[in-house]
Amino acid sequence: MPGVTEPDDVLPLGTVIGEGLAVAGRPAGRRAVREWLADRDAEALRGTRLDQVPAALRTRVLTEPGRRPP
């Protein structure tokens, strides 16, 4: 159902990624989130509101296998 698992646009990217990692049963602490984002060249955007993350990057990190969006 659209919208049910959609992350809130005002949340920072790091929060959204952490929630997604937790839902996927993966480590989701600050260090895990930083490392996950760094592996995708996106760590600098960790504190950026989701709606301000460039669309291509936002789509890529939210749909990557092994990480379900919250």
mmCIF file as Biopython writes it, N, C-alpha, C and O atoms, coordinates in Angstrom:
data_model
#
loop_
_atom_site.group_PDB
_atom_site.id
_atom_site.type_symbol
_atom_site.label_atom_id
_atom_site.label_alt_id
_atom_site.label_comp_id
_atom_site.label_asym_id
_atom_site.label_entity_id
_atom_site.label_seq_id
_atom_site.pdbx_PDB_ins_code
_atom_site.Cartn_x
_atom_site.Cartn_y
_atom_site.Cartn_z
_atom_site.occupancy
_atom_site.B_iso_or_equiv
_atom_site.auth_seq_id
_atom_site.auth_asym_id
_atom_site.pdbx_PDB_model_num
ATOM 1   N N  . MET A ? 1  ? 0.851  -1.164 0.000  1.0 0.0 1  A 1 
ATOM 2   C CA . MET A ? 1  ? 0.000  0.000  0.000  1.0 0.0 1  A 1 
ATOM 3   C C  . MET A ? 1  ? 0.902  1.233  0.000  1.0 0.0 1  A 1 
ATOM 4   O O  . MET A ? 1  ? 1.696  1.402  0.926  1.0 0.0 1  A 1 
ATOM 5   N N  . PRO A ? 2  ? 0.804  2.095  -1.005 1.0 0.0 2  A 1 
ATOM 6   C CA . PRO A ? 2  ? 1.631  3.299  -1.056 1.0 0.0 2  A 1 
ATOM 7   C C  . PRO A ? 2  ? 1.430  4.181  0.169  1.0 0.0 2  A 1 
ATOM 8   O O  . PRO A ? 2  ? 0.314  4.333  0.667  1.0 0.0 2  A 1 
ATOM 9   N N  . GLY A ? 3  ? 2.517  4.751  0.641  1.0 0.0 3  A 1 
ATOM 10  C CA . GLY A ? 3  ? 2.452  5.674  1.758  1.0 0.0 3  A 1 
ATOM 11  C C  . GLY A ? 3  ? 2.581  5.039  3.126  1.0 0.0 3  A 1 
ATOM 12  O O  . GLY A ? 3  ? 2.937  5.726  4.083  1.0 0.0 3  A 1 
ATOM 13  N N  . VAL A ? 4  ? 2.304  3.753  3.251  1.0 0.0 4  A 1 
ATOM 14  C CA . VAL A ? 4  ? 2.339  3.115  4.555  1.0 0.0 4  A 1 
ATOM 15  C C  . VAL A ? 4  ? 3.770  2.994  5.072  1.0 0.0 4  A 1 
ATOM 16  O O  . VAL A ? 4  ? 4.025  3.280  6.242  1.0 0.0 4  A 1 
ATOM 17  N N  . THR A ? 5  ? 4.697  2.581  4.231  1.0 0.0 5  A 1 
ATOM 18  C CA . THR A ? 5  ? 6.084  2.426  4.662  1.0 0.0 5  A 1 
ATOM 19  C C  . THR A ? 5  ? 6.972  3.545  4.151  1.0 0.0 5  A 1 
ATOM 20  O O  . THR A ? 5  ? 8.197  3.453  4.233  1.0 0.0 5  A 1 
ATOM 21  N N  . GLU A ? 6  ? 6.381  4.573  3.637  1.0 0.0 6  A 1 
ATOM 22  C CA . GLU A ? 6  ? 7.126  5.702  3.086  1.0 0.0 6  A 1 
ATOM 23  C C  . GLU A ? 6  ? 7.721  6.550  4.203  1.0 0.0 6  A 1 
ATOM 24  O O  . GLU A ? 6  ? 7.005  6.959  5.116  1.0 0.0 6  A 1 
ATOM 25  N N  . PRO A ? 7  ? 9.044  6.822  4.140  1.0 0.0 7  A 1 
ATOM 26  C CA . PRO A ? 7  ? 9.653  7.646  5.191  1.0 0.0 7  A 1 
ATOM 27  C C  . PRO A ? 7  ? 9.204  9.101  5.097  1.0 0.0 7  A 1 
ATOM 28  O O  . PRO A ? 7  ? 8.900  9.595  4.011  1.0 0.0 7  A 1 
ATOM 29  N N  . ASP A ? 8  ? 9.164  9.772  6.227  1.0 0.0 8  A 1 
ATOM 30  C CA . ASP A ? 8  ? 8.785  11.179 6.294  1.0 0.0 8  A 1 
ATOM 31  C C  . ASP A ? 8  ? 9.898  12.030 5.696  1.0 0.0 8  A 1 
ATOM 32  O O  . ASP A ? 8  ? 11.065 11.856 6.047  1.0 0.0 8  A 1 
ATOM 33  N N  . ASP A ? 9  ? 9.551  12.944 4.800  1.0 0.0 9  A 1 
ATOM 34  C CA . ASP A ? 9  ? 10.541 13.774 4.103  1.0 0.0 9  A 1 
ATOM 35  C C  . ASP A ? 9  ? 11.348 14.685 5.012  1.0 0.0 9  A 1 
ATOM 36  O O  . ASP A ? 9  ? 12.442 15.100 4.631  1.0 0.0 9  A 1 
ATOM 37  N N  . VAL A ? 10 ? 10.848 15.012 6.204  1.0 0.0 10 A 1 
ATOM 38  C CA . VAL A ? 10 ? 11.567 15.948 7.070  1.0 0.0 10 A 1 
ATOM 39  C C  . VAL A ? 10 ? 12.625 15.261 7.936  1.0 0.0 10 A 1 
ATOM 40  O O  . VAL A ? 10 ? 13.407 15.936 8.604  1.0 0.0 10 A 1 
ATOM 41  N N  . LEU A ? 11 ? 12.656 13.937 7.929  1.0 0.0 11 A 1 
ATOM 42  C CA . LEU A ? 11 ? 13.662 13.218 8.711  1.0 0.0 11 A 1 
ATOM 43  C C  . LEU A ? 11 ? 15.021 13.292 8.039  1.0 0.0 11 A 1 
ATOM 44  O O  . LEU A ? 11 ? 15.102 13.316 6.811  1.0 0.0 11 A 1 
ATOM 45  N N  . PRO A ? 12 ? 16.096 13.330 8.828  1.0 0.0 12 A 1 
ATOM 46  C CA . PRO A ? 12 ? 17.436 13.293 8.241  1.0 0.0 12 A 1 
ATOM 47  C C  . PRO A ? 12 ? 17.692 11.942 7.579  1.0 0.0 12 A 1 
ATOM 48  O O  . PRO A ? 12 ? 17.171 10.917 8.020  1.0 0.0 12 A 1 
ATOM 49  N N  . LEU A ? 13 ? 18.479 11.948 6.540  1.0 0.0 13 A 1 
ATOM 50  C CA . LEU A ? 13 ? 18.807 10.727 5.814  1.0 0.0 13 A 1 
ATOM 51  C C  . LEU A ? 13 ? 19.340 9.652  6.756  1.0 0.0 13 A 1 
ATOM 52  O O  . LEU A ? 13 ? 18.972 8.485  6.626  1.0 0.0 13 A 1 
ATOM 53  N N  . GLY A ? 14 ? 20.191 10.021 7.693  1.0 0.0 14 A 1 
ATOM 54  C CA . GLY A ? 14 ? 20.757 9.044  8.620  1.0 0.0 14 A 1 
ATOM 55  C C  . GLY A ? 14 ? 19.699 8.341  9.453  1.0 0.0 14 A 1 
ATOM 56  O O  . GLY A ? 14 ? 19.814 7.146  9.721  1.0 0.0 14 A 1 
ATOM 57  N N  . THR A ? 15 ? 18.675 9.065  9.864  1.0 0.0 15 A 1 
ATOM 58  C CA . THR A ? 15 ? 17.581 8.476  10.639 1.0 0.0 15 A 1 
ATOM 59  C C  . THR A ? 15 ? 16.803 7.484  9.793  1.0 0.0 15 A 1 
ATOM 60  O O  . THR A ? 15 ? 16.474 6.389  10.248 1.0 0.0 15 A 1 
ATOM 61  N N  . VAL A ? 16 ? 16.513 7.869  8.573  1.0 0.0 16 A 1 
ATOM 62  C CA . VAL A ? 16 ? 15.764 7.003  7.663  1.0 0.0 16 A 1 
ATOM 63  C C  . VAL A ? 16 ? 16.554 5.721  7.390  1.0 0.0 16 A 1 
ATOM 64  O O  . VAL A ? 16 ? 15.992 4.625  7.397  1.0 0.0 16 A 1 
ATOM 65  N N  . ILE A ? 17 ? 17.842 5.863  7.154  1.0 0.0 17 A 1 
ATOM 66  C CA . ILE A ? 17 ? 18.678 4.690  6.889  1.0 0.0 17 A 1 
ATOM 67  C C  . ILE A ? 17 ? 18.748 3.808  8.133  1.0 0.0 17 A 1 
ATOM 68  O O  . ILE A ? 17 ? 18.631 2.587  8.030  1.0 0.0 17 A 1 
ATOM 69  N N  . GLY A ? 18 ? 18.934 4.404  9.297  1.0 0.0 18 A 1 
ATOM 70  C CA . GLY A ? 18 ? 18.978 3.633  10.535 1.0 0.0 18 A 1 
ATOM 71  C C  . GLY A ? 18 ? 17.694 2.840  10.761 1.0 0.0 18 A 1 
ATOM 72  O O  . GLY A ? 18 ? 17.746 1.672  11.149 1.0 0.0 18 A 1 
ATOM 73  N N  . GLU A ? 19 ? 16.558 3.461  10.524 1.0 0.0 19 A 1 
ATOM 74  C CA . GLU A ? 19 ? 15.281 2.766  10.689 1.0 0.0 19 A 1 
ATOM 75  C C  . GLU A ? 19 ? 15.165 1.617  9.697  1.0 0.0 19 A 1 
ATOM 76  O O  . GLU A ? 19 ? 14.709 0.528  10.045 1.0 0.0 19 A 1 
ATOM 77  N N  . GLY A ? 20 ? 15.577 1.865  8.472  1.0 0.0 20 A 1 
ATOM 78  C CA . GLY A ? 20 ? 15.519 0.817  7.453  1.0 0.0 20 A 1 
ATOM 79  C C  . GLY A ? 20 ? 16.432 -0.346 7.777  1.0 0.0 20 A 1 
ATOM 80  O O  . GLY A ? 20 ? 16.059 -1.505 7.594  1.0 0.0 20 A 1 
ATOM 81  N N  . LEU A ? 21 ? 17.631 -0.041 8.260  1.0 0.0 21 A 1 
ATOM 82  C CA . LEU A ? 21 ? 18.550 -1.111 8.644  1.0 0.0 21 A 1 
ATOM 83  C C  . LEU A ? 21 ? 17.971 -1.934 9.793  1.0 0.0 21 A 1 
ATOM 84  O O  . LEU A ? 21 ? 18.066 -3.162 9.791  1.0 0.0 21 A 1 
ATOM 85  N N  . ALA A ? 22 ? 17.376 -1.264 10.766 1.0 0.0 22 A 1 
ATOM 86  C CA . ALA A ? 22 ? 16.785 -1.963 11.907 1.0 0.0 22 A 1 
ATOM 87  C C  . ALA A ? 22 ? 15.645 -2.880 11.458 1.0 0.0 22 A 1 
ATOM 88  O O  . ALA A ? 22 ? 15.555 -4.027 11.897 1.0 0.0 22 A 1 
ATOM 89  N N  . VAL A ? 23 ? 14.785 -2.375 10.591 1.0 0.0 23 A 1 
ATOM 90  C CA . VAL A ? 23 ? 13.666 -3.175 10.089 1.0 0.0 23 A 1 
ATOM 91  C C  . VAL A ? 23 ? 14.182 -4.395 9.322  1.0 0.0 23 A 1 
ATOM 92  O O  . VAL A ? 23 ? 13.558 -5.456 9.342  1.0 0.0 23 A 1 
ATOM 93  N N  . ALA A ? 24 ? 15.319 -4.237 8.652  1.0 0.0 24 A 1 
ATOM 94  C CA . ALA A ? 24 ? 15.912 -5.342 7.893  1.0 0.0 24 A 1 
ATOM 95  C C  . ALA A ? 24 ? 16.698 -6.297 8.790  1.0 0.0 24 A 1 
ATOM 96  O O  . ALA A ? 24 ? 17.264 -7.278 8.308  1.0 0.0 24 A 1 
ATOM 97  N N  . GLY A ? 25 ? 16.733 -6.011 10.095 1.0 0.0 25 A 1 
ATOM 98  C CA . GLY A ? 25 ? 17.441 -6.885 11.024 1.0 0.0 25 A 1 
ATOM 99  C C  . GLY A ? 25 ? 18.943 -6.732 11.000 1.0 0.0 25 A 1 
ATOM 100 O O  . GLY A ? 25 ? 19.670 -7.648 11.383 1.0 0.0 25 A 1 
ATOM 101 N N  . ARG A ? 26 ? 19.417 -5.579 10.554 1.0 0.0 26 A 1 
ATOM 102 C CA . ARG A ? 26 ? 20.850 -5.318 10.475 1.0 0.0 26 A 1 
ATOM 103 C C  . ARG A ? 26 ? 21.255 -4.334 11.566 1.0 0.0 26 A 1 
ATOM 104 O O  . ARG A ? 26 ? 20.400 -3.627 12.100 1.0 0.0 26 A 1 
ATOM 105 N N  . PRO A ? 27 ? 22.544 -4.273 11.909 1.0 0.0 27 A 1 
ATOM 106 C CA . PRO A ? 27 ? 22.986 -3.264 12.879 1.0 0.0 27 A 1 
ATOM 107 C C  . PRO A ? 27 ? 22.530 -1.878 12.417 1.0 0.0 27 A 1 
ATOM 108 O O  . PRO A ? 27 ? 22.614 -1.558 11.231 1.0 0.0 27 A 1 
ATOM 109 N N  . ALA A ? 28 ? 22.045 -1.050 13.361 1.0 0.0 28 A 1 
ATOM 110 C CA . ALA A ? 28 ? 21.445 0.227  12.980 1.0 0.0 28 A 1 
ATOM 111 C C  . ALA A ? 28 ? 21.884 1.389  13.857 1.0 0.0 28 A 1 
ATOM 112 O O  . ALA A ? 28 ? 21.241 2.439  13.855 1.0 0.0 28 A 1 
ATOM 113 N N  . GLY A ? 29 ? 22.965 1.221  14.606 1.0 0.0 29 A 1 
ATOM 114 C CA . GLY A ? 29 ? 23.474 2.308  15.431 1.0 0.0 29 A 1 
ATOM 115 C C  . GLY A ? 29 ? 24.146 3.376  14.578 1.0 0.0 29 A 1 
ATOM 116 O O  . GLY A ? 29 ? 24.265 3.235  13.361 1.0 0.0 29 A 1 
ATOM 117 N N  . ARG A ? 30 ? 24.586 4.453  15.240 1.0 0.0 30 A 1 
ATOM 118 C CA . ARG A ? 30 ? 25.201 5.572  14.513 1.0 0.0 30 A 1 
ATOM 119 C C  . ARG A ? 30 ? 26.384 5.141  13.655 1.0 0.0 30 A 1 
ATOM 120 O O  . ARG A ? 30 ? 26.523 5.564  12.507 1.0 0.0 30 A 1 
ATOM 121 N N  . ARG A ? 31 ? 27.226 4.301  14.225 1.0 0.0 31 A 1 
ATOM 122 C CA . ARG A ? 31 ? 28.405 3.849  13.479 1.0 0.0 31 A 1 
ATOM 123 C C  . ARG A ? 31 ? 27.994 3.041  12.243 1.0 0.0 31 A 1 
ATOM 124 O O  . ARG A ? 31 ? 28.547 3.233  11.159 1.0 0.0 31 A 1 
ATOM 125 N N  . ALA A ? 32 ? 27.029 2.142  12.410 1.0 0.0 32 A 1 
ATOM 126 C CA . ALA A ? 32 ? 26.567 1.325  11.284 1.0 0.0 32 A 1 
ATOM 127 C C  . ALA A ? 32 ? 25.974 2.197  10.185 1.0 0.0 32 A 1 
ATOM 128 O O  . ALA A ? 32 ? 26.204 1.953  9.000  1.0 0.0 32 A 1 
ATOM 129 N N  . VAL A ? 33 ? 25.208 3.219  10.581 1.0 0.0 33 A 1 
ATOM 130 C CA . VAL A ? 33 ? 24.610 4.127  9.598  1.0 0.0 33 A 1 
ATOM 131 C C  . VAL A ? 33 ? 25.695 4.908  8.875  1.0 0.0 33 A 1 
ATOM 132 O O  . VAL A ? 33 ? 25.656 5.029  7.650  1.0 0.0 33 A 1 
ATOM 133 N N  . ARG A ? 34 ? 26.673 5.444  9.621  1.0 0.0 34 A 1 
ATOM 134 C CA . ARG A ? 34 ? 27.781 6.192  8.987  1.0 0.0 34 A 1 
ATOM 135 C C  . ARG A ? 34 ? 28.528 5.312  7.997  1.0 0.0 34 A 1 
ATOM 136 O O  . ARG A ? 34 ? 28.828 5.741  6.883  1.0 0.0 34 A 1 
ATOM 137 N N  . GLU A ? 35 ? 28.826 4.091  8.397  1.0 0.0 35 A 1 
ATOM 138 C CA . GLU A ? 35 ? 29.563 3.180  7.514  1.0 0.0 35 A 1 
ATOM 139 C C  . GLU A ? 35 ? 28.739 2.820  6.283  1.0 0.0 35 A 1 
ATOM 140 O O  . GLU A ? 35 ? 29.266 2.777  5.171  1.0 0.0 35 A 1 
ATOM 141 N N  . TRP A ? 36 ? 27.445 2.560  6.479  1.0 0.0 36 A 1 
ATOM 142 C CA . TRP A ? 36 ? 26.572 2.214  5.365  1.0 0.0 36 A 1 
ATOM 143 C C  . TRP A ? 36 ? 26.534 3.356  4.349  1.0 0.0 36 A 1 
ATOM 144 O O  . TRP A ? 36 ? 26.655 3.138  3.143  1.0 0.0 36 A 1 
ATOM 145 N N  . LEU A ? 37 ? 26.364 4.569  4.858  1.0 0.0 37 A 1 
ATOM 146 C CA . LEU A ? 37 ? 26.332 5.731  3.962  1.0 0.0 37 A 1 
ATOM 147 C C  . LEU A ? 37 ? 27.693 5.992  3.329  1.0 0.0 37 A 1 
ATOM 148 O O  . LEU A ? 37 ? 27.762 6.335  2.148  1.0 0.0 37 A 1 
ATOM 149 N N  . ALA A ? 38 ? 28.775 5.838  4.086  1.0 0.0 38 A 1 
ATOM 150 C CA . ALA A ? 38 ? 30.120 6.060  3.542  1.0 0.0 38 A 1 
ATOM 151 C C  . ALA A ? 38 ? 30.411 5.079  2.410  1.0 0.0 38 A 1 
ATOM 152 O O  . ALA A ? 38 ? 31.044 5.446  1.420  1.0 0.0 38 A 1 
ATOM 153 N N  . ASP A ? 39 ? 29.957 3.849  2.546  1.0 0.0 39 A 1 
ATOM 154 C CA . ASP A ? 39 ? 30.159 2.848  1.489  1.0 0.0 39 A 1 
ATOM 155 C C  . ASP A ? 39 ? 29.451 3.242  0.204  1.0 0.0 39 A 1 
ATOM 156 O O  . ASP A ? 39 ? 29.768 2.728  -0.869 1.0 0.0 39 A 1 
ATOM 157 N N  . ARG A ? 40 ? 28.500 4.149  0.312  1.0 0.0 40 A 1 
ATOM 158 C CA . ARG A ? 40 ? 27.731 4.598  -0.852 1.0 0.0 40 A 1 
ATOM 159 C C  . ARG A ? 40 ? 28.019 6.059  -1.200 1.0 0.0 40 A 1 
ATOM 160 O O  . ARG A ? 40 ? 27.252 6.705  -1.914 1.0 0.0 40 A 1 
ATOM 161 N N  . ASP A ? 41 ? 29.134 6.561  -0.682 1.0 0.0 41 A 1 
ATOM 162 C CA . ASP A ? 41 ? 29.546 7.961  -0.923 1.0 0.0 41 A 1 
ATOM 163 C C  . ASP A ? 41 ? 28.455 8.962  -0.562 1.0 0.0 41 A 1 
ATOM 164 O O  . ASP A ? 41 ? 28.258 9.953  -1.265 1.0 0.0 41 A 1 
ATOM 165 N N  . ALA A ? 42 ? 27.745 8.702  0.535  1.0 0.0 42 A 1 
ATOM 166 C CA . ALA A ? 42 ? 26.648 9.574  0.938  1.0 0.0 42 A 1 
ATOM 167 C C  . ALA A ? 42 ? 26.748 10.009 2.394  1.0 0.0 42 A 1 
ATOM 168 O O  . ALA A ? 42 ? 25.813 10.625 2.905  1.0 0.0 42 A 1 
ATOM 169 N N  . GLU A ? 43 ? 27.848 9.711  3.081  1.0 0.0 43 A 1 
ATOM 170 C CA . GLU A ? 43 ? 27.969 10.024 4.502  1.0 0.0 43 A 1 
ATOM 171 C C  . GLU A ? 43 ? 27.846 11.520 4.775  1.0 0.0 43 A 1 
ATOM 172 O O  . GLU A ? 43 ? 27.333 11.915 5.822  1.0 0.0 43 A 1 
ATOM 173 N N  . ALA A ? 44 ? 28.304 12.345 3.858  1.0 0.0 44 A 1 
ATOM 174 C CA . ALA A ? 44 ? 28.235 13.797 4.049  1.0 0.0 44 A 1 
ATOM 175 C C  . ALA A ? 44 ? 26.791 14.297 4.111  1.0 0.0 44 A 1 
ATOM 176 O O  . ALA A ? 44 ? 26.540 15.399 4.599  1.0 0.0 44 A 1 
ATOM 177 N N  . LEU A ? 45 ? 25.852 13.506 3.626  1.0 0.0 45 A 1 
ATOM 178 C CA . LEU A ? 45 ? 24.443 13.903 3.613  1.0 0.0 45 A 1 
ATOM 179 C C  . LEU A ? 45 ? 23.663 13.295 4.777  1.0 0.0 45 A 1 
ATOM 180 O O  . LEU A ? 45 ? 22.437 13.399 4.810  1.0 0.0 45 A 1 
ATOM 181 N N  . ARG A ? 46 ? 24.342 12.670 5.723  1.0 0.0 46 A 1 
ATOM 182 C CA . ARG A ? 46 ? 23.693 11.972 6.841  1.0 0.0 46 A 1 
ATOM 183 C C  . ARG A ? 46 ? 22.684 12.858 7.569  1.0 0.0 46 A 1 
ATOM 184 O O  . ARG A ? 46 ? 21.606 12.379 7.919  1.0 0.0 46 A 1 
ATOM 185 N N  . GLY A ? 47 ? 22.992 14.116 7.805  1.0 0.0 47 A 1 
ATOM 186 C CA . GLY A ? 47 ? 22.104 15.018 8.530  1.0 0.0 47 A 1 
ATOM 187 C C  . GLY A ? 47 ? 21.150 15.802 7.646  1.0 0.0 47 A 1 
ATOM 188 O O  . GLY A ? 47 ? 20.394 16.636 8.144  1.0 0.0 47 A 1 
ATOM 189 N N  . THR A ? 48 ? 21.172 15.553 6.364  1.0 0.0 48 A 1 
ATOM 190 C CA . THR A ? 48 ? 20.329 16.274 5.406  1.0 0.0 48 A 1 
ATOM 191 C C  . THR A ? 48 ? 18.911 15.714 5.408  1.0 0.0 48 A 1 
ATOM 192 O O  . THR A ? 48 ? 18.709 14.500 5.391  1.0 0.0 48 A 1 
ATOM 193 N N  . ARG A ? 49 ? 17.933 16.619 5.430  1.0 0.0 49 A 1 
ATOM 194 C CA . ARG A ? 49 ? 16.534 16.171 5.344  1.0 0.0 49 A 1 
ATOM 195 C C  . ARG A ? 49 ? 16.347 15.327 4.098  1.0 0.0 49 A 1 
ATOM 196 O O  . ARG A ? 49 ? 16.905 15.632 3.044  1.0 0.0 49 A 1 
ATOM 197 N N  . LEU A ? 50 ? 15.563 14.268 4.219  1.0 0.0 50 A 1 
ATOM 198 C CA . LEU A ? 50 ? 15.359 13.351 3.100  1.0 0.0 50 A 1 
ATOM 199 C C  . LEU A ? 50 ? 14.874 14.072 1.853  1.0 0.0 50 A 1 
ATOM 200 O O  . LEU A ? 50 ? 15.285 13.728 0.745  1.0 0.0 50 A 1 
ATOM 201 N N  . ASP A ? 51 ? 14.010 15.065 2.013  1.0 0.0 51 A 1 
ATOM 202 C CA . ASP A ? 51 ? 13.493 15.771 0.832  1.0 0.0 51 A 1 
ATOM 203 C C  . ASP A ? 51 ? 14.539 16.665 0.175  1.0 0.0 51 A 1 
ATOM 204 O O  . ASP A ? 51 ? 14.306 17.177 -0.920 1.0 0.0 51 A 1 
ATOM 205 N N  . GLN A ? 52 ? 15.690 16.865 0.822  1.0 0.0 52 A 1 
ATOM 206 C CA . GLN A ? 52 ? 16.763 17.677 0.253  1.0 0.0 52 A 1 
ATOM 207 C C  . GLN A ? 52 ? 17.890 16.829 -0.354 1.0 0.0 52 A 1 
ATOM 208 O O  . GLN A ? 52 ? 18.819 17.370 -0.952 1.0 0.0 52 A 1 
ATOM 209 N N  . VAL A ? 53 ? 17.807 15.518 -0.200 1.0 0.0 53 A 1 
ATOM 210 C CA . VAL A ? 53 ? 18.802 14.612 -0.782 1.0 0.0 53 A 1 
ATOM 211 C C  . VAL A ? 53 ? 18.516 14.519 -2.280 1.0 0.0 53 A 1 
ATOM 212 O O  . VAL A ? 53 ? 17.360 14.351 -2.670 1.0 0.0 53 A 1 
ATOM 213 N N  . PRO A ? 54 ? 19.544 14.624 -3.129 1.0 0.0 54 A 1 
ATOM 214 C CA . PRO A ? 54 ? 19.312 14.529 -4.577 1.0 0.0 54 A 1 
ATOM 215 C C  . PRO A ? 54 ? 18.496 13.275 -4.923 1.0 0.0 54 A 1 
ATOM 216 O O  . PRO A ? 54 ? 18.728 12.194 -4.382 1.0 0.0 54 A 1 
ATOM 217 N N  . ALA A ? 55 ? 17.550 13.447 -5.825 1.0 0.0 55 A 1 
ATOM 218 C CA . ALA A ? 55 ? 16.582 12.389 -6.139 1.0 0.0 55 A 1 
ATOM 219 C C  . ALA A ? 55 ? 17.236 11.058 -6.516 1.0 0.0 55 A 1 
ATOM 220 O O  . ALA A ? 55 ? 16.802 10.009 -6.040 1.0 0.0 55 A 1 
ATOM 221 N N  . ALA A ? 56 ? 18.256 11.080 -7.348 1.0 0.0 56 A 1 
ATOM 222 C CA . ALA A ? 56 ? 18.884 9.829  -7.780 1.0 0.0 56 A 1 
ATOM 223 C C  . ALA A ? 56 ? 19.503 9.092  -6.597 1.0 0.0 56 A 1 
ATOM 224 O O  . ALA A ? 56 ? 19.368 7.873  -6.487 1.0 0.0 56 A 1 
ATOM 225 N N  . LEU A ? 57 ? 20.180 9.822  -5.712 1.0 0.0 57 A 1 
ATOM 226 C CA . LEU A ? 57 ? 20.784 9.202  -4.537 1.0 0.0 57 A 1 
ATOM 227 C C  . LEU A ? 57 ? 19.704 8.711  -3.583 1.0 0.0 57 A 1 
ATOM 228 O O  . LEU A ? 57 ? 19.799 7.601  -3.060 1.0 0.0 57 A 1 
ATOM 229 N N  . ARG A ? 58 ? 18.690 9.517  -3.355 1.0 0.0 58 A 1 
ATOM 230 C CA . ARG A ? 58 ? 17.597 9.139  -2.458 1.0 0.0 58 A 1 
ATOM 231 C C  . ARG A ? 58 ? 16.950 7.841  -2.925 1.0 0.0 58 A 1 
ATOM 232 O O  . ARG A ? 58 ? 16.723 6.931  -2.128 1.0 0.0 58 A 1 
ATOM 233 N N  . THR A ? 59 ? 16.660 7.761  -4.207 1.0 0.0 59 A 1 
ATOM 234 C CA . THR A ? 59 ? 16.048 6.551  -4.754 1.0 0.0 59 A 1 
ATOM 235 C C  . THR A ? 59 ? 16.971 5.354  -4.600 1.0 0.0 59 A 1 
ATOM 236 O O  . THR A ? 59 ? 16.528 4.269  -4.224 1.0 0.0 59 A 1 
ATOM 237 N N  . ARG A ? 60 ? 18.249 5.547  -4.888 1.0 0.0 60 A 1 
ATOM 238 C CA . ARG A ? 60 ? 19.211 4.447  -4.813 1.0 0.0 60 A 1 
ATOM 239 C C  . ARG A ? 60 ? 19.329 3.898  -3.400 1.0 0.0 60 A 1 
ATOM 240 O O  . ARG A ? 60 ? 19.275 2.683  -3.208 1.0 0.0 60 A 1 
ATOM 241 N N  . VAL A ? 61 ? 19.490 4.770  -2.402 1.0 0.0 61 A 1 
ATOM 242 C CA . VAL A ? 61 ? 19.692 4.273  -1.041 1.0 0.0 61 A 1 
ATOM 243 C C  . VAL A ? 61 ? 18.407 3.717  -0.421 1.0 0.0 61 A 1 
ATOM 244 O O  . VAL A ? 61 ? 18.470 2.864  0.465  1.0 0.0 61 A 1 
ATOM 245 N N  . LEU A ? 62 ? 17.269 4.179  -0.866 1.0 0.0 62 A 1 
ATOM 246 C CA . LEU A ? 62 ? 16.010 3.669  -0.309 1.0 0.0 62 A 1 
ATOM 247 C C  . LEU A ? 62 ? 15.557 2.361  -0.937 1.0 0.0 62 A 1 
ATOM 248 O O  . LEU A ? 62 ? 14.698 1.672  -0.386 1.0 0.0 62 A 1 
ATOM 249 N N  . THR A ? 63 ? 16.126 2.013  -2.086 1.0 0.0 63 A 1 
ATOM 250 C CA . THR A ? 63 ? 15.694 0.800  -2.769 1.0 0.0 63 A 1 
ATOM 251 C C  . THR A ? 63 ? 16.781 -0.260 -2.862 1.0 0.0 63 A 1 
ATOM 252 O O  . THR A ? 63 ? 16.570 -1.313 -3.464 1.0 0.0 63 A 1 
ATOM 253 N N  . GLU A ? 64 ? 17.914 0.001  -2.287 1.0 0.0 64 A 1 
ATOM 254 C CA . GLU A ? 64 ? 19.025 -0.943 -2.374 1.0 0.0 64 A 1 
ATOM 255 C C  . GLU A ? 64 ? 18.681 -2.272 -1.698 1.0 0.0 64 A 1 
ATOM 256 O O  . GLU A ? 64 ? 18.107 -2.286 -0.609 1.0 0.0 64 A 1 
ATOM 257 N N  . PRO A ? 65 ? 19.033 -3.390 -2.345 1.0 0.0 65 A 1 
ATOM 258 C CA . PRO A ? 65 ? 18.803 -4.697 -1.718 1.0 0.0 65 A 1 
ATOM 259 C C  . PRO A ? 65 ? 19.496 -4.783 -0.359 1.0 0.0 65 A 1 
ATOM 260 O O  . PRO A ? 65 ? 20.589 -4.245 -0.183 1.0 0.0 65 A 1 
ATOM 261 N N  . GLY A ? 66 ? 18.874 -5.447 0.580  1.0 0.0 66 A 1 
ATOM 262 C CA . GLY A ? 66 ? 19.455 -5.606 1.913  1.0 0.0 66 A 1 
ATOM 263 C C  . GLY A ? 66 ? 19.067 -4.501 2.866  1.0 0.0 66 A 1 
ATOM 264 O O  . GLY A ? 66 ? 19.436 -4.544 4.040  1.0 0.0 66 A 1 
ATOM 265 N N  . ARG A ? 67 ? 18.335 -3.515 2.394  1.0 0.0 67 A 1 
ATOM 266 C CA . ARG A ? 67 ? 17.889 -2.422 3.248  1.0 0.0 67 A 1 
ATOM 267 C C  . ARG A ? 67 ? 16.472 -2.076 2.853  1.0 0.0 67 A 1 
ATOM 268 O O  . ARG A ? 67 ? 16.241 -1.460 1.813  1.0 0.0 67 A 1 
ATOM 269 N N  . ARG A ? 68 ? 15.536 -2.468 3.673  1.0 0.0 68 A 1 
ATOM 270 C CA . ARG A ? 68 ? 14.144 -2.129 3.406  1.0 0.0 68 A 1 
ATOM 271 C C  . ARG A ? 68 ? 13.848 -0.759 3.980  1.0 0.0 68 A 1 
ATOM 272 O O  . ARG A ? 68 ? 14.211 -0.480 5.122  1.0 0.0 68 A 1 
ATOM 273 N N  . PRO A ? 69 ? 13.190 0.110  3.205  1.0 0.0 69 A 1 
ATOM 274 C CA . PRO A ? 69 ? 12.812 1.410  3.760  1.0 0.0 69 A 1 
ATOM 275 C C  . PRO A ? 69 ? 11.848 1.232  4.923  1.0 0.0 69 A 1 
ATOM 276 O O  . PRO A ? 69 ? 11.076 0.273  4.944  1.0 0.0 69 A 1 
ATOM 277 N N  . PRO A ? 70 ? 11.881 2.146  5.893  1.0 0.0 70 A 1 
ATOM 278 C CA . PRO A ? 70 ? 10.951 2.043  7.028  1.0 0.0 70 A 1 
ATOM 279 C C  . PRO A ? 70 ? 9.523  2.270  6.589  1.0 0.0 70 A 1 
ATOM 280 O O  . PRO A ? 70 ? 8.608  2.221  7.411  1.0 0.0 70 A 1 
#
